[in-house]
Amino acid sequence: MAALFIIILSILIGVALFGTWLYALVDAISGQFDNPTDKAIWIILILFLPFLGTILYMMIGRKKRIGGHERLSRPVYQEEELV
C-alpha cells in the first residue's frame, strides 16, 4: 500500500514539475525582451538545464521581459459616475 502511495506521489510531483517547465518555456518563447539575445539565452537555459533554468527564469527572467509584471496584474477600471 505504501508503494502505491509513493508511485502516485511521484507521478503528481513529476506532472507538476513538467507543467512548470512547460509554462516557463512557453512564457519565454512568447515574451518580448529588450534584447533578442536574452530571449535566446533563456530558451536555451530552460531547454538544456530544465530544473535550474526554470527556477532562474521564474525568479529573474520574467522581470526582464518588456512589461514584466503587467500580465499578472488585474486591469484597473474607474467607476463611472451615475448622474
Residue pairs with C-beta under 8 A, 6 or more apart in sequence:
17 51
20 54
20 58
21 46
21 50
21 51
21 54
24 46
24 53
24 54
24 57
24 58
24 61
25 43
25 46
25 47
27 57
27 62
28 39
28 42
28 43
28 46
28 57
28 61
29 39
29 43
31 39
31 62
31 65
31 66
32 39
32 65
32 66
32 67
33 39
33 42
33 64
33 65
33 66
34 64
34 66
38 64
42 53
42 57
42 61
45 52
45 53
45 56
45 57
46 53
46 54
46 57
47 53
62 68
62 69
63 69
